[in-house]
Amino acid sequence: MKTVDILGNNFSSLFLAHKLIDEDVQVNLFLDGGRAAGHFAGLRLAESLFDIGMVFLEQPSEQNSSGEKFEDLSPEKRFDWLRYGQALNHEMAKLFSPVPADPVKVLYQGELFADYLISDQLDMLSKFGFALPDMFGNPRYPLHAQYKNDPACYDDIALNKASIFNHGEEMHNEMILPFLEKLTQQDPLTLMAKFHRVLWLPLYWPETIVQTLGGASTGLKEYKFFKTASGTIAEKIAAIEAQVKSAQNIEVISEPILRAKWRAGSIELETDDNNFTIQPDCIGLGLSRFCELFGLQAPTISDTEDLAVSFFLVDKELLPAELFSVINVLDKKYKIYRISNQGKCAQTGQVKLSVEANLNMLKPPESREDLESIFAAELAQIFSTHPSKFVKRKSVVAKDALVLPTFSNVAAHEEKTQEVSCLFSSGNFTGHLLGYNVASLNDQMAQALQLYFRLRPN
């Protein structure tokens, strides 16, 4: 029987192991002391699982699908999974049974509107009389958003320059910059425009903005997100993990790895209790962790933000009658930048909410000692009720969680992934080891499926 060795705890690692359950192979899954699926595993509290902030499923278009076996997938290329809509949606249906998420909203001037930041609903923008983009009518200009996925044009363009050109300065200052400033105080001139989605920001064509501001239809459809029926992705991840751990052909080694050595295509792993020699068929470690284990210098990633996430339960009748899956909070008076509705708690019947904020925005520092109280007070203002109505469950602080898309960060990450790829050419890497911004759930699904079709017995 063939042996498949998987090293790492990202979603690709777990999903690949899950795909191999019914194959005639022996799978060894080394989790390196981490939780299977990493961030997507969520947070388990006494009564239920929560996703750690906003987690959506995305279903690509099934037009122009590139086949089912992912042979020509370029896993290091951003959004290459879009070419495999039919196959990805088929796998997603089996794993998650996705249902359409409730609408995404944006809170602006104390009022809820359909969201324009991540879901392409632009109607609200016509209400506020913003000036048109200055350079409208010059589609050949390199800052035009039609070139945002073209490396020849957008590799050296800063976010604020692109946003002002395409959206107009007034709209940028009023509708884009306030949300960005909740995420980071980093100079927008140092942020790369091509990675605007890392910061949950849009970059529309100026023609689209002109039509919107004039009250005309743009033809742009709402970008639809999906969730599980329960509202929490982590519950499905837990079921996948349970199936993997109970499979007869899979051995899960959970203990942390102390050291690793690469020797002629094999990896020697050392833990507290055992030594292993493996042939790596999939590696799903973080880039810094990989460097630490193999004695490499870690990349110089200096521009990061610490994020705080708090979890609450609240009675459904205290929330707006208008359904929402996420509220992006634009109003400057709140530290919270996002509220996520994670469905009903099975034990209490209450709604599970998570709220997110940049920890460094909470001043003075001693105010951070009771995050739940700060956020409950803001939730009470937003939903016009009393802070005591929000049952505090837990807060978590994720150090350096948001790796900003600064020119220096991206260059350091890409330089290190190229070095790692050259040194360990047979690594079968996934996630962050492939490059910057190629570790979304869909990225990792596609990467795992490519490896699965290579590894499964004929």
Residue pairs with C-beta under 8 A, 6 or more apart in sequence:
1 24
1 25
1 26
2 24
2 25
2 26
2 455
2 457
3 25
3 26
3 27
3 28
3 279
4 16
4 20
4 25
4 26
4 27
4 28
4 281
4 282
4 455
5 28
5 30
5 267
5 278
5 279
5 280
5 281
5 282
6 13
6 16
6 17
6 27
6 28
6 29
6 30
6 281
6 282
6 283
6 284
7 13
7 30
7 32
7 267
7 269
7 278
7 280
7 282
7 283
7 284
7 285
8 30
8 31
8 32
8 34
8 282
8 283
8 284
8 285
8 430
8 431
9 31
9 32
9 34
9 35
9 36
9 37
9 38
9 284
9 285
10 37
10 38
10 284
10 285
10 286
10 430
10 431
10 432
10 439
10 444
11 37
11 38
11 40
11 237
11 284
11 431
11 441
11 444
11 445
11 448
12 282
12 284
12 430
12 431
12 444
12 445
12 447
12 448
12 451
13 29
13 31
13 36
13 282
13 284
13 430
13 448
14 29
14 36
14 37
14 237
14 240
14 241
14 244
15 95
15 240
15 444
15 445
15 448
15 449
16 282
16 448
16 451
16 452
16 455
17 27
17 29
17 244
17 247
17 250
18 95
18 240
18 243
18 244
19 448
19 449
19 452
19 456
20 27
20 249
20 250
20 452
20 455
20 456
21 243
21 244
21 247
21 249
21 250
23 249
23 456
23 457
24 457
25 249
25 455
25 456
25 457
26 249
26 250
26 251
27 247
27 249
27 250
27 251
28 250
28 251
28 253
28 276
28 278
29 36
29 244
29 250
29 251
29 252
29 253
30 253
30 257
30 269
30 276
30 278
31 252
31 253
31 254
32 256
32 257
32 285
32 289
32 293
33 254
33 255
33 256
33 257
35 41
36 237
36 241
36 244
36 252
37 237
37 240
37 241
39 52
40 51
40 55
40 233
40 234
40 237
40 441
41 234
41 237
41 238
41 241
42 49
42 50
42 51
42 52
42 55
42 232
42 233
42 234
42 235
42 237
42 238
43 49
43 50
43 51
43 52
43 234
43 311
43 394
43 396
44 50
44 234
44 238
45 311
45 393
45 394
47 313
47 345
47 346
47 347
47 348
48 232
48 235
48 345
48 346
48 347
48 352
49 232
49 234
49 235
49 238
50 232
50 234
50 311
50 342
50 352
50 354
50 393
51 232
51 233
51 234
51 340
51 342
51 354
52 234
52 309
52 354
52 396
52 398
53 307
53 309
53 338
53 340
53 354
53 356
54 326
54 338
54 340
54 354
54 356
55 233
55 234
55 340
55 441
56 101
56 225
56 226
56 227
56 233
56 325
57 92
57 96
57 98
57 225
57 226
57 227
57 228
57 233
57 441
58 225
58 226
58 440
58 441
58 442
59 85
59 88
59 89
59 92
59 98
59 224
59 226
60 81
60 82
60 84
60 85
60 88
60 89
60 442
61 82
61 85
62 85
62 86
62 89
63 85
64 83
64 85
65 83
65 84
65 85
65 86
65 87
66 72
66 73
66 83
66 84
67 84
67 87
68 84
68 86
68 87
69 87
69 449
69 453
70 84
70 87
70 446
70 449
70 450
70 453
71 450
71 453
73 80
73 81
73 83
73 84
73 446
73 447
73 450
74 80
75 429
75 430
75 434
75 438
75 443
75 446
75 447
75 450
76 417
76 434
76 435
76 438
77 438
78 149
78 435
78 437
78 438
79 149
80 446
81 88
81 442
81 443
81 445
81 446
84 446
84 449
87 449
88 442
88 445
88 446
88 449
91 445
91 449
92 98
92 445
95 236
95 240
96 226
96 228
96 233
96 236
97 228
97 229
97 236
98 226
98 227
98 228
99 226
99 227
99 228
99 229
100 224
100 225
100 226
100 227
101 224
101 225
101 226
101 227
101 325
101 326
102 323
102 324
102 325
102 341
103 114
103 115
103 119
103 121
103 322
103 323
103 324
103 325
104 114
104 115
104 118
104 119
104 121
104 225
104 324
104 325
104 326
104 327
104 328
105 112
105 113
105 114
105 115
105 322
105 324
105 326
105 327
105 328
106 112
106 113
106 114
106 115
106 116
106 117
106 124
106 327
106 328
106 329
106 330
107 327
107 328
107 329
107 330
107 331
107 334
107 382
108 124
108 175
108 330
108 331
109 331
110 331
112 320
112 322
112 324
112 327
113 124
114 121
114 123
114 124
114 222
115 121
115 326
115 328
116 122
116 124
116 125
116 175
116 202
117 179
117 200
117 201
117 202
117 328
118 197
118 200
118 202
118 223
118 328
119 222
119 223
119 224
119 225
120 202
120 220
120 221
120 222
120 223
121 222
122 204
122 208
122 209
122 212
122 218
122 220
123 212
125 171
125 175
125 209
125 212
125 213
126 212
126 213
126 214
126 215
128 174
129 213
130 168
130 170
130 171
130 174
130 175
130 213
131 168
131 169
131 170
131 171
132 168
132 209
132 210
132 213
133 164
133 165
133 166
133 167
133 168
133 206
133 209
133 210
134 165
134 168
134 169
135 141
135 143
135 165
135 206
136 206
136 207
136 209
136 210
138 144
139 146
139 207
141 165
142 153
142 157
143 157
143 161
143 162
143 165
143 166
144 165
144 166
144 205
144 206
145 162
145 166
145 203
145 204
145 205
145 206
146 205
147 153
147 154
148 154
148 162
148 193
148 194
148 196
148 203
149 194
151 194
154 162
154 192
154 193
154 194
155 192
155 194
156 407
157 192
157 193
157 194
158 188
158 189
158 190
158 191
158 192
158 193
159 180
159 188
159 191
159 192
159 193
159 196
159 199
159 201
159 405
160 172
160 177
160 188
160 189
160 191
161 189
161 193
162 193
162 196
162 203
163 172
163 176
163 188
163 193
163 196
163 201
163 203
164 172
165 206
166 203
166 204
166 205
166 206
166 209
167 175
167 176
167 204
167 206
167 209
168 206
168 209
168 213
171 209
171 213
175 330
176 201
176 202
177 188
178 330
178 331
178 332
179 200
179 201
179 328
179 330
179 337
180 188
180 199
180 201
181 332
182 329
182 335
182 337
182 357
182 358
182 361
183 199
183 200
183 305
183 337
183 358
183 402
184 199
184 305
184 358
184 402
184 404
185 360
186 303
186 404
186 406
190 303
190 406
190 407
190 408
191 199
191 404
191 405
191 406
192 405
192 406
192 407
192 410
193 203
194 405
195 405
195 410
195 436
195 437
196 202
196 203
198 404
198 405
198 437
199 404
199 405
200 328
200 338
208 218
208 220
211 217
211 218
212 218
225 325
227 233
227 325
227 343
228 235
228 236
230 343
230 344
230 346
231 325
231 341
231 342
231 343
231 344
231 352
232 342
232 343
232 352
233 441
244 250
244 252
245 252
253 271
253 274
253 276
255 271
255 272
255 273
255 274
256 271
256 272
257 269
257 270
257 271
257 293
258 270
258 271
258 272
259 269
259 270
259 293
260 267
260 268
260 269
260 270
260 293
260 294
261 267
261 268
261 294
262 294
262 423
262 424
265 279
265 426
266 277
266 278
266 279
267 277
267 278
267 279
267 280
268 275
268 276
268 277
269 275
269 276
269 277
269 278
280 426
280 427
280 428
281 428
281 451
281 455
282 428
282 430
282 448
282 451
283 290
283 427
283 428
283 429
283 430
283 433
284 430
284 431
284 433
284 444
285 293
285 433
286 431
286 432
286 433
287 298
287 299
287 413
287 416
287 417
287 420
287 432
287 433
288 298
288 299
288 301
290 296
290 420
290 433
291 297
291 298
291 299
291 416
291 420
292 298
294 424
296 416
296 419
296 420
296 423
298 416
299 412
299 413
299 415
299 416
300 408
300 412
301 400
301 403
301 409
301 412
301 413
302 408
302 409
303 403
303 404
303 406
303 408
303 409
304 400
304 401
304 402
304 403
304 404
304 409
305 358
305 359
305 360
305 400
305 401
305 402
305 404
306 358
306 359
306 360
306 397
306 398
306 399
306 400
306 401
307 356
307 357
307 358
307 359
307 397
307 398
307 401
307 402
308 356
308 357
308 358
308 359
308 362
308 368
308 371
308 395
308 396
308 397
308 398
309 354
309 355
309 356
309 395
309 396
309 398
310 354
310 355
310 371
310 372
310 375
310 392
310 393
310 394
310 395
310 396
311 352
311 353
311 354
311 393
311 394
311 395
312 352
312 353
312 354
312 355
312 372
312 375
312 376
312 379
312 390
312 391
312 392
312 393
313 345
313 348
313 350
313 351
313 352
313 353
313 390
313 391
313 393
314 350
314 351
314 353
314 379
314 389
314 390
314 391
315 350
315 351
315 389
316 344
316 349
316 350
316 351
318 383
318 385
318 389
319 341
319 351
319 383
320 383
324 341
325 340
325 341
326 338
326 339
326 340
326 341
327 338
327 339
327 382
328 337
328 338
329 336
329 337
329 338
329 339
329 382
334 378
334 381
334 382
335 357
335 358
335 361
335 362
335 374
335 375
335 378
336 355
336 356
336 357
336 375
336 378
336 379
336 382
337 356
337 357
337 358
338 355
338 356
339 353
339 354
339 355
339 379
339 382
340 353
340 354
340 355
340 356
341 351
341 352
341 353
342 351
342 352
342 353
342 354
343 351
343 352
344 350
344 351
344 352
345 351
345 352
350 391
353 379
353 390
355 375
355 378
355 379
357 375
358 402
359 368
359 397
362 368
362 371
362 374
367 374
368 397
371 395
371 397
372 392
372 393
372 394
372 395
373 387
373 392
375 395
376 387
376 388
376 390
376 392
377 387
379 387
379 390
380 386
380 387
380 389
380 390
403 409
403 413
403 436
405 436
405 437
409 436
410 436
413 432
413 435
413 436
414 435
414 436
417 432
417 433
417 434
417 435
417 436
420 427
420 429
420 433
421 427
421 429
427 433
428 451
430 444
430 447
430 448
430 451
431 438
431 439
431 443
431 444
431 447
432 438
432 439
434 447
